[in-house]
Amino acid sequence: MEDKTIGSVTLPAESGHEKIVVALARLWGADAIRDSDGTSLSDDLLALGLETYSTLCIVRADQVYARGHWNQLARKFIMSDPVTAAGPTVTIKLMTGYCAEKYQIDADSDPKKYWEVIDRTSGELLPAGAWDFDPAAGTVTIAPAREFHAYTVSFLALQTWDTTSMYNHITHNWQCAPIVSGDPYFPEAREHLMGFFDRWLAAHPQTDVVRFTTFAYHFVIDSGEDRTDRYRDWLGYGETVSPRALDDFEKKMGYRMRAEDFVDEGYYNSTNRVPSERYRAWMRFIHEFVVDFGRQLTDKAHRAGKRTAAFQGDHWIGTEPFSESYQGLGLDVNIGAVEDGVALRRLSDSPGPQLREARLYPYFFPDVFRPGGTPLRESIANWVKIRRALLRQPIDRIGYGGYLSLVAKFPDFVDHVASLCREFRTFQAHAKRTASYKAPIKVAVLNAWGPWRAWLQNPSMDQKFHVPSRPDVMEFVGSNPLECLAGLPVEVCFIDFDDIRTGGVPEGVNVILNTGDAGTSWSGGRHWSDPAVTAALRGFVARGGGFIGIGGPSACQHQGRYFQLSDVLGVERETGNTLGVVAKPLALAGPHFITDEAPAALDLATERSYVYLRERTAKALRAAGAHVLMAVNTFGRGRSLYLAGLPFSLDNARLLLRALHWVSGTEDALARWYCTNLYTDCAAYPETGHFAVVNNLETRQTTTVCDGRGGRREFTLEPYEWRWAKI
């Protein structure tokens, strides 16, 4: 089989550097070019005959209109820092701690109607008559105040500097005027943007694909007075607020969203929080608007003879690619920012007919491509994780973004990307976009979000205290159980607690996986106090199902238990309430199927789980002193596994694979399309008659591939090698 030498790669191009673009397009086999923030495509680049992606962020595209219609800028609710009253009155300066260049108090949207002042000591909402706003001073005065009670003001603020623009100015020393984003929820703004887009289409006759970044609302980043981040949430809906949208929501739903529904006691509905039904209703409301707005844009592009793509980044909030309504956008291409296996699966597993293109990291920006920078090391680390996931679920294209001129200064990185592009095209030629072999296991990841937050990282508490080397980049990608899962040959779906309440465990699911810190949306928090949930899951396991709990599974203090499924898991956590209950003496069980390939020094993220054996049937497989780190249990005809943690490593990925087979009772199926060396992976494509074997390490590895039917083939692989063979 001949591998293609050109295709399936999108190259960022840059006017003034045409020779570099041509050279790298040939070397990497690119068949498409794109512009990026701060770059443009010259006539010479457009004449190369490559497919052209033109990037457009519609809400920040027309700065003349946006700056002339300040009342139509994006807004958000901000909560002031708490201030403690030392007497009968207290005055709060609203913007203390926030970036004055980025936010401006919205005094025009009736403060008495939309703002809230809350006694954070008692939780009491103060009536509008109990406080006064001084626009000139930017303060709220509360009188009478309760002495030594703490108060906050939740107020609307205009965003006078777009977050992405602010990042580029600060990180990359951009000298252009700061950019602002309009809010298309305002009918006048929406109508103007539609006209602007008509003119844009007419001015870009050579554009083949309109690459929307994405449509309406930026993900949440709150900036402090020192211009650094106070808070960030790539999934948050905090920047979707406008007075008009709040009023329309009330008309539709029959109740009004409060400021508190957004500021959430200062937690701002972090995605790690168990979401309220009111917040989820707002998300659905905004999603409906974004789909309608986006569909008008894609229809215009299609009528102009162009295809459309949406980049899931920057202004992506409201799109929700795993929702059924997402297909109403009418897009041709989904583009995801992919830095690890979890991000790859979020892109590859999303439903719909769209082509799927991964924008790989590192981005070609000077924060990485600088003297002393290590783009090659970063790319290899990313690609190893991405490749594991790619073997399980294919995508259609890869690409990059940024300044190509920076890359030319790193020849080792240039050669590495050339090899990476060849690997990807070879993968396409052999897999032909067909599914690889999967073990007879279907895993349902259970959390409070379900499909809307499928394949998203759920960092643990200890990661907050990790010191990042690059604060602008999410440091925790590829660090948790989902990264282990992303590269395993099993079917995966995501469900929420409403699914369990209404229909029990979905048909065909063999294993429930519940992973996350106690009290978070990932574990489930208050949902575990619902007897309909716990009874349904106990029944599922008792009838032969499998349950794997990692971190704080089923954690919720309720009716004498902390782990609500402690009977299923066989373990319980000490929270201080059961200190008087004597724990059973801890003795590790002997060899076990799950740990047969595990090293003695297995990293389970902690040595202080405060978990002990509760059921006589439970057996500890790993412990630190008296702290249980891994335990198995039987419950009825089913099985369970508890893990204190599972950071990503190749050892832990193999451990999870063996665990899935054990809890589902499919141990005999483990050795089908299985590598004896756990630092290698293989994947078979029955429809094409080929299989792949890869080395995930920087050292030569020898492995035997078992096909499960008696066939065994030995391979010696060079560092990071990816090899193909016929089945």
C-alpha positions in Angstrom: 0.0 0.0 0.0 1.4 3.4 -0.9 1.1 6.1 1.7 0.0 9.5 0.6 2.6 12.2 0.7 0.2 15.2 0.6 -3.1 15.9 2.3 -5.0 16.1 5.5 -2.8 18.9 7.0 -3.7 22.6 7.5 -0.7 24.9 7.6 -0.8 28.4 9.2 0.5 30.9 6.6 1.8 34.3 7.0 2.2 37.2 4.6 5.9 38.3 4.2 7.1 34.8 4.7 6.0 33.1 1.5 9.2 31.1 1.0 8.9 29.5 4.4 5.3 28.7 3.7 6.0 27.0 0.4 9.0 25.1 1.8 7.0 23.8 4.9 3.9 23.1 2.9 6.0 20.8 0.7 7.9 19.2 3.6 4.8 18.6 5.7 2.5 17.7 2.8 0.0 20.4 3.6 -3.1 20.7 1.3 -4.6 23.7 3.1 -3.5 27.0 4.5 -5.1 29.3 7.1 -4.5 32.6 8.7 -4.2 33.1 12.4 -4.6 35.9 15.0 -2.3 38.7 13.8 -1.5 37.2 10.4 -3.0 37.5 6.9 -2.8 35.7 3.5 -1.1 37.5 0.6 -2.1 37.2 -3.0 1.0 35.0 -3.6 -0.1 32.7 -0.8 -3.7 32.5 -2.1 -2.3 31.6 -5.6 -0.5 28.5 -4.3 -3.5 26.4 -5.2 -4.0 25.1 -1.7 -7.4 25.0 0.0 -7.8 28.3 1.9 -9.3 28.5 5.5 -10.1 32.1 6.5 -10.4 32.7 10.2 -13.3 34.9 11.4 -14.3 35.7 14.9 -17.5 37.5 13.9 -18.2 39.2 17.3 -14.8 41.0 17.3 -14.5 41.5 13.6 -16.0 45.0 13.3 -14.3 47.2 15.9 -15.8 50.4 14.4 -19.3 49.3 15.1 -18.5 47.7 18.5 -16.8 50.9 19.8 -19.6 53.0 18.5 -22.2 50.9 20.3 -20.8 50.5 23.8 -24.2 49.4 25.1 -24.0 46.2 23.0 -20.7 44.9 24.4 -20.4 41.6 26.1 -21.3 41.7 29.8 -20.9 39.5 32.8 -21.8 39.4 36.5 -18.9 40.1 38.8 -19.0 39.7 42.6 -17.1 42.3 44.6 -14.6 41.1 47.2 -16.3 40.6 50.5 -16.1 43.5 52.9 -16.8 43.3 56.6 -18.8 46.0 58.2 -17.1 47.6 61.2 -20.0 49.8 62.0 -23.6 50.7 61.0 -22.6 51.4 57.4 -20.2 49.9 55.0 -19.0 51.0 51.6 -17.8 48.6 49.0 -15.6 49.7 46.0 -16.8 47.4 43.3 -13.8 47.1 41.1 -11.2 46.4 43.8 -9.0 43.5 42.7 -10.3 43.5 39.1 -8.6 44.8 35.9 -9.9 48.3 35.2 -8.7 48.0 31.6 -10.9 45.0 31.0 -14.1 45.8 32.9 -16.3 48.8 33.3 -19.3 49.0 35.7 -22.5 48.8 33.7 -24.4 51.7 35.4 -26.9 52.0 32.5 -28.5 48.6 33.1 -30.7 49.4 36.1 -28.6 48.3 39.2 -31.7 48.0 41.4 -33.2 45.5 38.9 -30.2 43.4 38.0 -27.7 43.7 40.8 -27.7 42.0 44.2 -26.2 42.9 47.6 -25.9 39.9 49.9 -25.0 39.5 53.5 -22.5 36.7 53.2 -22.5 36.0 56.9 -26.3 35.2 57.0 -26.9 34.6 53.3 -29.6 37.2 53.3 -30.4 39.1 50.1 -30.7 42.8 51.0 -33.7 44.7 49.6 -32.9 47.4 47.0 -33.7 50.1 49.4 -31.0 49.0 51.8 -28.1 50.1 49.6 -27.1 53.0 47.2 -24.9 53.0 44.2 -22.6 55.9 43.5 -21.6 55.7 39.7 -18.9 58.4 40.0 -17.1 56.7 42.8 -17.9 53.1 41.7 -19.1 52.2 45.1 -22.1 50.7 46.9 -23.0 51.9 50.4 -25.1 49.6 52.7 -27.0 51.2 55.5 -27.9 50.0 58.0 -25.3 47.2 58.0 -24.9 44.5 60.7 -21.7 45.0 62.5 -19.0 42.4 61.6 -21.1 40.8 58.9 -19.4 40.4 55.5 -21.2 41.8 52.4 -20.7 41.5 48.6 -22.2 43.2 45.6 -22.9 41.2 42.4 -22.9 43.8 39.6 -23.0 43.8 35.8 -19.8 44.8 34.1 -19.1 45.6 30.4 -16.1 43.9 29.0 -14.0 46.6 27.5 -11.1 44.3 26.4 -11.7 41.0 24.8 -9.9 38.2 26.7 -8.0 36.8 23.7 -6.9 40.2 22.6 -5.7 40.9 26.2 -3.7 37.7 26.2 -2.1 38.6 22.8 -1.2 42.1 23.9 0.4 41.0 27.2 2.0 37.7 26.1 3.1 38.7 22.6 3.4 42.4 23.0 0.8 43.3 20.4 0.8 47.1 19.8 -2.6 47.4 18.1 -5.6 48.9 19.9 -7.3 46.6 22.4 -10.2 44.6 20.8 -13.7 44.5 22.2 -16.4 41.9 21.5 -20.0 42.7 20.8 -22.9 40.7 22.0 -25.1 39.4 19.1 -28.0 38.8 21.5 -28.9 42.4 21.0 -31.0 42.5 17.8 -29.3 45.6 16.4 -25.8 44.0 16.9 -27.0 40.7 15.3 -28.5 42.5 12.3 -25.3 44.5 11.8 -23.1 41.4 12.0 -25.2 39.6 9.4 -24.6 42.5 7.0 -20.9 42.6 7.9 -20.7 38.9 7.1 -22.3 39.4 3.7 -19.7 42.0 2.9 -16.9 39.8 4.3 -18.0 36.9 2.1 -18.0 39.2 -1.0 -14.5 40.4 -0.1 -13.1 36.8 0.3 -13.8 35.1 -3.1 -10.8 32.8 -2.7 -11.9 31.4 0.7 -12.9 27.8 0.6 -13.6 27.3 4.3 -14.9 29.9 6.7 -13.2 29.0 10.0 -15.4 30.5 12.7 -13.6 31.1 16.0 -16.4 30.0 17.2 -19.6 32.2 17.3 -20.7 34.4 20.2 -19.3 34.0 23.7 -15.9 33.7 25.2 -15.1 31.1 27.9 -14.6 32.7 31.3 -11.4 34.3 32.4 -11.6 36.9 35.1 -8.6 39.2 35.1 -7.1 40.9 38.2 -5.8 44.3 38.6 -2.3 43.0 37.9 -3.6 41.6 34.5 -3.2 38.0 35.7 -6.0 35.5 35.9 -8.2 35.5 39.0 -10.4 32.7 37.7 -10.8 30.7 34.6 -13.2 28.1 33.3 -13.0 26.9 29.7 -16.5 25.6 30.0 -18.2 28.5 31.9 -21.2 30.4 30.8 -20.5 33.5 32.9 -19.8 35.7 29.9 -23.2 35.1 28.2 -25.2 37.6 30.3 -27.1 40.6 29.0 -30.1 42.5 30.4 -32.0 41.6 27.3 -31.2 37.9 27.6 -32.2 37.9 31.2 -35.5 39.5 30.4 -36.2 37.1 27.5 -35.3 34.1 29.7 -37.9 35.2 32.3 -40.5 35.5 29.6 -39.8 32.0 28.3 -39.3 30.2 31.6 -41.6 32.0 33.9 -38.9 32.8 36.5 -36.0 35.2 36.6 -32.3 34.3 36.8 -30.7 36.1 39.7 -27.2 37.6 39.8 -26.5 34.9 42.4 -27.3 32.2 39.9 -24.1 33.4 38.1 -21.7 34.4 40.8 -22.7 31.4 42.9 -21.3 32.6 46.2 -18.1 33.5 44.4 -17.6 30.0 42.9 -19.0 31.3 39.5 -20.5 27.9 38.7 -17.1 26.4 38.1 -17.5 23.3 36.0 -16.2 21.4 39.0 -19.3 22.4 40.9 -22.4 20.3 40.8 -24.6 22.5 38.6 -28.0 23.8 39.7 -31.0 23.2 37.5 -31.4 26.9 37.1 -27.8 27.2 35.7 -28.3 24.3 33.4 -31.5 25.9 32.1 -29.6 29.1 31.3 -27.0 27.0 29.5 -29.7 25.4 27.3 -31.3 28.8 26.7 -28.0 30.3 25.5 -27.2 27.2 23.5 -30.5 27.5 21.6 -29.6 31.1 20.8 -26.1 30.3 19.6 -27.3 27.5 17.4 -29.8 29.8 15.8 -27.3 32.6 15.3 -24.6 30.3 14.0 -27.0 28.6 11.6 -27.7 32.0 9.9 -24.0 32.5 9.4 -23.4 29.0 8.0 -26.4 29.3 5.7 -24.9 32.5 4.3 -21.5 30.9 3.8 -23.1 27.9 2.1 -25.0 30.1 -0.3 -21.7 31.8 -1.2 -20.3 28.4 -2.1 -18.1 28.0 0.9 -17.8 25.3 3.5 -17.9 26.1 7.2 -15.8 25.1 10.2 -16.0 25.9 13.9 -13.0 26.0 16.2 -13.9 24.9 19.7 -11.9 27.6 21.5 -12.1 31.3 22.4 -15.7 32.2 21.7 -17.0 28.6 21.7 -19.4 28.8 24.7 -22.9 27.9 23.7 -22.0 25.4 21.0 -21.9 22.2 23.0 -20.9 19.7 20.3 -22.3 16.6 22.1 -25.8 18.1 22.3 -28.5 17.0 19.8 -29.1 20.6 18.9 -25.5 21.1 17.8 -26.3 19.6 14.4 -28.7 22.5 13.8 -25.6 24.7 13.1 -25.1 23.0 9.8 -21.3 22.9 10.0 -19.1 21.0 7.7 -15.9 20.7 9.9 -15.3 20.5 13.7 -11.9 21.8 14.8 -10.7 21.0 18.3 -7.6 22.2 20.2 -5.9 18.9 20.9 -3.0 18.5 23.4 -3.7 15.0 24.7 -5.8 11.9 24.3 -8.8 13.2 26.2 -9.0 16.3 23.9 -8.6 14.0 20.8 -11.5 11.9 22.0 -13.7 14.9 22.7 -13.2 15.8 19.0 -13.3 12.3 17.5 -16.3 11.0 19.6 -18.5 14.0 19.0 -21.6 12.9 17.0 -22.6 14.1 13.5 -21.4 14.0 9.9 -18.7 16.8 10.2 -15.1 16.3 9.3 -12.9 16.4 12.4 -9.7 18.4 12.4 -7.3 18.5 15.3 -5.4 21.8 15.9 -2.2 20.5 17.5 0.0 22.0 20.1 2.3 23.7 20.6 0.8 26.8 19.0 3.4 28.7 17.0 3.6 31.6 19.4 6.7 33.1 21.0 5.9 31.8 24.5 7.2 28.4 23.2 9.2 29.2 20.1 11.8 31.4 21.8 15.4 31.0 22.8 15.4 28.2 25.4 12.0 27.0 24.4 11.4 23.3 24.0 8.6 22.9 21.3 10.0 19.5 20.2 9.7 18.0 23.7 6.2 19.4 24.2 5.0 18.1 20.8 6.4 14.6 21.4 4.8 14.4 24.8 1.5 15.5 23.3 1.7 13.2 20.3 2.3 10.1 22.4 -1.0 10.7 24.2 -2.9 11.8 21.1 -1.7 8.8 19.2 -3.0 6.3 21.8 -6.5 7.9 21.5 -6.3 8.1 17.7 -5.8 4.4 17.5 -9.2 4.0 19.1 -11.2 6.6 17.3 -10.1 8.3 14.0 -10.2 11.9 12.9 -9.9 13.4 9.4 -7.3 16.1 9.5 -4.6 17.7 11.6 -3.2 21.3 11.6 -1.5 24.0 13.5 -1.9 27.7 14.1 0.3 30.8 14.8 3.4 32.3 13.2 5.1 29.9 10.8 8.1 32.2 10.7 8.9 31.3 14.3 9.0 27.6 13.5 11.8 27.9 10.9 14.2 28.7 13.7 13.7 25.2 15.2 14.8 22.7 12.5 14.5 19.7 14.8 10.8 20.6 15.4 10.3 21.1 11.6 11.6 17.6 10.9 9.5 16.1 13.7 6.3 17.6 12.4 7.1 16.3 8.9 7.4 12.8 10.4 4.2 13.3 12.4 2.3 14.3 9.3 3.5 11.2 7.5 2.5 9.0 10.4 -1.0 10.5 10.3 -1.4 10.0 6.6 -0.2 6.5 6.9 -2.7 5.9 9.6 -5.5 7.2 7.3 -4.3 4.9 4.5 -4.4 1.8 6.6 -7.4 2.5 8.9 -9.5 4.2 6.3 -11.6 5.9 9.0 -12.9 2.6 10.2 -13.2 1.7 13.9 -10.5 -0.4 15.5 -11.2 -3.6 17.4 -12.9 -3.0 20.8 -13.0 -5.4 23.7 -16.5 -6.6 24.7 -16.7 -3.8 27.3 -18.9 -0.7 27.3 -17.9 1.9 30.0 -20.3 4.6 31.1 -18.6 7.5 32.8 -21.0 8.8 35.4 -20.9 12.5 36.5 -23.3 15.4 37.1 -22.8 16.7 33.5 -23.2 13.6 31.3 -22.7 14.0 27.5 -22.4 17.8 27.6 -19.1 17.5 29.3 -17.9 14.3 27.6 -14.2 13.8 27.4 -13.3 16.8 29.5 -10.5 16.9 32.0 -11.5 16.8 35.7 -8.5 18.1 37.6 -8.1 17.2 41.3 -7.6 19.5 44.2 -3.9 18.9 44.6 -3.3 20.1 41.0 -4.3 23.7 42.0 -1.1 23.8 44.0 1.1 22.7 41.1 3.4 25.5 40.1 2.9 26.0 36.3 5.7 26.8 34.0 3.3 28.4 31.5 0.3 30.0 33.3 -1.5 30.6 30.0 -1.7 26.9 29.3 -3.8 24.3 31.1 -1.1 22.4 33.0 -3.2 19.5 34.0 -4.1 18.0 30.6 -3.4 14.3 30.3 -3.0 13.9 34.0 -6.0 11.9 35.2 -8.0 8.6 34.7 -9.7 9.8 31.5 -6.3 10.1 29.8 -5.7 6.5 30.8 -9.2 5.6 29.4 -8.8 7.5 26.2 -6.3 5.1 24.7 -8.0 1.8 25.7 -9.8 -0.5 23.3 -13.2 -0.2 24.9 -16.4 1.6 24.1 -17.1 4.7 26.2 -20.1 6.8 26.8 -21.0 9.6 29.3 -24.1 9.6 31.5 -25.5 11.8 34.2 -27.6 11.1 37.3 -30.8 12.0 35.6 -30.1 9.1 33.2 -29.9 6.7 36.2 -33.0 8.2 37.8 -35.2 7.9 34.7 -34.0 4.7 33.1 -31.4 3.1 35.2 -28.0 2.1 33.7 -28.3 2.3 29.9 -28.6 -1.0 28.0 -25.3 -2.5 27.0 -23.2 -0.9 29.6 -20.9 -3.3 31.5 -19.0 -0.9 33.7 -19.8 2.3 35.5 -16.8 4.6 36.1 -17.2 7.3 38.7 -14.1 9.5 39.2 -13.5 12.8 40.8 -12.9 14.7 44.1 -15.7 14.3 46.6 -18.4 17.0 46.3 -17.5 17.9 42.8 -19.6 17.6 39.6 -17.3 14.8 38.5 -18.0 12.6 41.5 -21.6 13.8 41.8 -22.0 15.5 45.2 -25.6 15.8 46.4 -26.9 13.4 43.7 -25.5 10.5 45.8 -28.1 11.2 48.5 -30.9 10.2 46.1 -32.1 6.6 46.9 -33.3 6.2 43.3 -29.7 6.6 42.1 -28.0 4.4 44.7 -30.6 1.6 44.5 -30.3 1.5 40.7 -26.6 1.2 40.8 -26.5 -1.4 43.5 -29.0 -3.4 41.5 -26.8 -3.0 38.4 -23.7 -4.4 40.2 -25.7 -7.1 42.0 -26.9 -8.4 38.7 -23.4 -8.8 37.3 -22.3 -5.2 36.4 -18.9 -3.7 37.2 -18.2 -0.5 39.2 -14.9 1.4 39.3 -14.6 4.3 41.7 -11.6 6.7 41.8 -10.9 9.5 44.2 -14.2 10.3 45.9 -16.7 7.8 44.3 -20.3 8.1 45.5 -19.0 10.5 48.2 -21.8 12.4 50.1 -22.3 12.4 53.8 -25.8 10.9 54.2 -27.5 8.4 56.5 -24.3 7.2 58.2 -22.2 6.7 55.1 -19.7 8.9 53.3 -19.2 6.6 50.3 -22.9 5.9 49.5 -21.8 2.8 47.7 -19.5 1.6 50.4 -21.2 -1.7 50.4 -20.5 -2.1 46.7 -16.9 -0.8 46.9 -16.2 -2.6 50.2 -14.4 0.5 51.6 -15.3 3.7 53.5 -13.5 7.0 54.1 -12.8 8.4 57.5 -14.1 11.9 57.8 -13.8 12.2 61.6 -17.3 10.9 62.3 -16.4 7.3 62.6 -13.1 7.6 64.6 -14.7 5.4 67.3 -15.4 2.5 64.9 -12.4 0.2 64.9 -11.1 -0.5 61.4 -10.4 -4.1 60.4 -6.7 -5.0 60.4 -5.2 -4.3 57.0 -3.4 -7.1 55.2 -2.7 -6.9 51.5 -4.2 -9.6 49.3 -1.8 -11.7 47.2 -1.4 -11.6 43.4 -4.5 -10.4 41.5 -5.5 -10.2 37.9 -5.7 -6.4 38.0 -2.1 -5.9 39.4 -0.4 -8.7 37.5 1.6 -6.2 35.4 1.8 -3.3 37.9 5.1 -2.2 39.3 5.6 -2.3 43.0 5.9 1.5 43.1 2.7 2.3 41.4 1.7 6.0 41.5 -1.9 6.3 42.7 -1.6 10.1 43.4 -1.7 10.0 47.2 -0.5 8.1 50.2 -3.2 9.4 52.5 -6.6 8.2 51.3 -8.1 7.9 54.8 -10.0 4.9 53.3 -10.3 1.6 55.2 -11.9 -1.7 54.4 -15.5 -1.9 55.5 -16.9 -5.2 54.0 -15.5 -8.6 54.8 -15.5 -9.4 51.1 -13.2 -6.5 50.3 -9.5 -7.1 49.6 -6.8 -4.4 49.6 -4.4 -4.7 46.7 -2.3 -1.6 47.5 -1.9 0.5 50.7 0.3 3.1 52.3 0.5 2.1 55.9 -3.1 1.7 57.0 -4.5 3.9 54.1 -6.1 1.7 51.4 -5.1 2.9 47.9 -6.6 0.1 45.9 -9.3 -2.5 46.8 -11.6 -5.0 45.1 -14.9 -6.3 46.2 -17.7 -8.6 45.1 -21.3 -7.5 45.4 -23.9 -10.0 44.4 -22.8 -11.3 41.0 -20.9 -8.1 40.3 -17.5 -6.7 41.1 -16.0 -3.4 42.0 -12.7 -1.6 42.3 -11.7 1.4 44.4 -8.7 3.5 43.6 -7.4 6.4 45.6 -6.3 8.1 42.4 -5.1 7.3 38.9 -2.8 9.9 37.3 -2.0 9.1 33.7 1.0 6.9 33.1 1.4 3.9 30.8 1.5 1.7 33.9 -1.8 3.1 35.1 -3.4 2.8 31.7 -2.6 -0.9 31.6 -3.8 -1.2 35.2 -7.2 0.4 34.2 -7.5 -1.9 31.2 -7.0 -5.0 33.3 -9.4 -3.5 35.9 -12.1 -3.1 33.3 -11.8 -6.7 32.2 -11.9 -7.9 35.8 -14.9 -6.0 37.0 -16.8 -6.9 33.8 -15.8 -10.5 34.1 -14.1 -10.6 30.7 -10.6 -11.6 31.7 -10.4 -14.1 28.9 -10.8 -11.4 26.3 -7.8 -9.4 27.5 -5.3 -11.1 25.3 -7.0 -10.2 22.0 -5.0 -7.5 20.2 -2.9 -7.1 23.2 0.8 -6.1 23.6 2.8 -8.0 26.1 5.0 -4.9 26.7 2.7 -2.4 28.4 4.9 0.5 27.0 3.6 -0.4 23.5 0.1 -0.3 22.1 -1.6 -2.1 19.2 -4.9 -1.6 17.4 -6.5 -3.8 14.7 -8.7 -2.6 11.9 -10.7 -5.7 10.8 -12.4 -3.9 8.0 -9.1 -3.0 6.3 -7.1 -6.1 7.3 -4.3 -4.1 9.0 -3.1 -3.6 12.5 -0.7 -1.0 14.1 1.8 -1.4 16.9 3.4 1.7 18.5 6.2 2.4 20.9 5.3 5.0 23.4 8.8 5.5 24.8 12.0 7.2 23.8 13.9 3.9 24.0 13.8 0.8 21.8 11.2 -1.7 22.9 10.4 -5.3 22.0 6.9 -6.5 22.3 4.7 -9.4 21.2 1.3 -8.7 19.7 -1.3 -11.3 20.5 -4.4 -11.5 18.3 -6.4 -13.6 20.7 -6.7 -16.5 18.3 -3.4 -18.1 18.9 -1.4 -15.7 16.7 1.7 -14.0 18.2 4.0 -11.7 16.4 7.1 -10.1 17.9 8.2 -6.6 17.0 11.3 -4.6 17.9 10.4 -0.9 17.7 12.6 2.1 17.6 11.9 5.1 19.9 8.3 6.3 19.3 8.0 4.1 16.2 4.6 3.4 14.7 4.5 0.3 12.5 1.8 -1.3 10.4 1.3 -5.0 9.4 -1.4 -7.1 7.8 -3.7 -9.1 10.1 
